[in-house]
């Protein structure tokens, strides 16, 4: 008796499971990219041995090109001129009297630029902290 075997391998490939995985990865990366808020201003902060635990509500940032940025709360930094810093901080202190101002200054800028912002804080009796990065041991 002649029995024929009919074992032909099916060469087709189902792409449905692969597309499911691709869509799940796409959704994952879309959701995680909206959560991340990178700091767009590149700064190299000076190093310090001690860090403060005070949570500043407003930020003044000076980058290495001597551009000034201000922000309040969780809002994004916006570029301002030096003359706009003091009115901005005065407006913020009316909204939040117990606020801290954090000064983020690149370590390569002239010390006089930092002193100008310190003078604004001193003249208006603002509580100011200077942001630093931890020292490597």
C-alpha positions as CSV (number, residue, x, y, z in Angstrom):
1,X,0.0,0.0,0.0
2,X,1.4,3.3,-1.0
3,X,0.7,6.0,1.6
4,X,1.7,9.5,0.8
5,X,2.7,11.9,3.5
6,X,1.2,15.3,3.2
7,X,3.5,17.3,5.5
8,X,4.0,20.5,3.6
9,X,5.4,23.3,5.8
10,X,3.4,26.5,5.7
11,X,5.7,29.3,4.8
12,X,3.4,32.2,5.7
13,X,4.1,34.3,8.7
14,X,1.4,36.1,10.7
15,X,2.4,39.8,11.4
16,X,-0.5,40.5,13.8
17,X,1.4,39.7,16.9
18,X,4.4,41.8,15.7
19,X,2.1,44.8,15.0
20,X,0.6,44.5,18.5
21,X,4.0,44.7,20.0
22,X,5.0,47.7,17.9
23,X,1.8,49.6,18.8
24,X,2.4,48.8,22.5
25,X,5.9,50.2,22.3
26,X,4.7,53.2,20.5
27,X,2.1,54.0,23.2
28,X,4.7,53.4,25.9
29,X,7.2,55.9,24.4
30,X,4.5,58.4,23.7
31,X,3.3,58.3,27.3
32,X,6.8,58.4,28.9
33,X,8.0,61.3,26.7
34,X,5.2,63.5,27.9
35,X,6.2,62.9,31.5
36,X,9.8,63.9,31.1
37,X,10.5,67.6,31.3
38,X,14.2,68.1,30.4
39,X,15.9,71.3,31.4
40,X,16.6,73.0,28.0
41,X,19.1,75.4,29.4
42,X,22.5,73.8,29.6
43,X,24.4,74.8,32.7
44,X,27.5,73.6,34.5
45,X,26.7,74.5,38.1
46,X,29.5,75.1,40.6
47,X,30.3,72.3,43.1
48,X,29.5,72.5,46.8
49,X,29.9,70.1,49.7
50,X,26.5,71.0,51.2
51,X,23.1,71.1,49.6
52,X,20.0,72.9,50.9
53,X,16.7,71.2,51.4
54,X,14.7,74.3,50.7
55,X,12.2,74.0,47.8
56,X,12.5,77.2,45.8
57,X,9.3,78.4,44.1
58,X,11.0,80.8,41.7
59,X,14.1,80.4,39.6
60,X,16.5,82.8,38.0
61,X,18.9,81.2,35.6
62,X,22.0,82.7,34.0
63,X,23.6,80.6,31.2
64,X,27.2,81.0,29.9
65,X,26.1,83.4,27.1
66,X,24.8,85.7,29.9
67,X,21.1,85.1,29.0
68,X,18.7,85.5,31.9
69,X,15.7,83.2,32.4
70,X,13.0,83.3,35.1
71,X,10.3,80.8,36.1
72,X,7.8,80.4,38.9
73,X,6.5,77.1,40.2
74,X,6.4,74.4,37.6
75,X,6.3,76.7,34.6
76,X,9.0,76.6,32.0
77,X,11.8,79.1,32.0
78,X,11.3,82.1,29.8
79,X,14.1,84.5,28.6
80,X,14.0,88.0,30.0
81,X,16.3,91.0,30.1
82,X,18.1,91.8,33.4
83,X,15.8,94.7,34.0
84,X,12.7,92.4,34.0
85,X,14.0,90.2,36.8
86,X,13.2,92.4,39.7
87,X,9.6,93.2,38.7
88,X,9.0,89.5,38.0
89,X,10.3,88.5,41.5
90,X,8.2,91.3,43.1
91,X,5.1,90.0,41.4
92,X,5.9,86.4,42.5
93,X,6.4,87.5,46.2
94,X,3.0,89.1,46.2
95,X,1.5,85.7,45.3
96,X,3.7,83.7,47.6
97,X,5.2,85.8,50.5
98,X,7.3,82.9,51.9
99,X,9.0,82.0,48.6
100,X,12.6,81.1,48.0
101,X,14.5,82.3,44.9
102,X,16.9,79.8,43.4
103,X,19.8,81.2,41.4
104,X,21.1,78.8,38.8
105,X,24.3,80.3,37.4
106,X,26.8,78.6,35.1
107,X,30.2,78.3,36.7
108,X,31.9,80.1,33.8
109,X,30.0,83.4,34.1
110,X,31.7,86.5,35.7
111,X,31.1,86.8,39.4
112,X,29.6,90.3,38.9
113,X,26.6,88.8,37.1
114,X,25.8,86.7,40.2
115,X,26.3,89.7,42.5
116,X,23.8,91.8,40.5
117,X,21.1,89.1,41.1
118,X,22.2,88.9,44.8
119,X,21.7,92.7,45.1
120,X,18.2,92.4,43.7
121,X,17.4,89.8,46.4
122,X,19.0,91.8,49.1
123,X,17.3,95.0,48.2
124,X,13.9,93.4,48.2
125,X,14.5,91.1,51.2
126,X,14.0,87.9,49.1
127,X,15.3,84.5,50.4
128,X,17.8,83.4,47.9
129,X,19.6,80.1,47.5
130,X,22.4,79.4,45.0
131,X,22.0,76.1,43.2
132,X,25.1,73.9,43.1
133,X,25.9,70.4,42.2
134,X,27.4,67.9,44.7
135,X,31.1,67.5,44.9
136,X,32.6,64.3,43.8
137,X,34.5,62.5,46.5
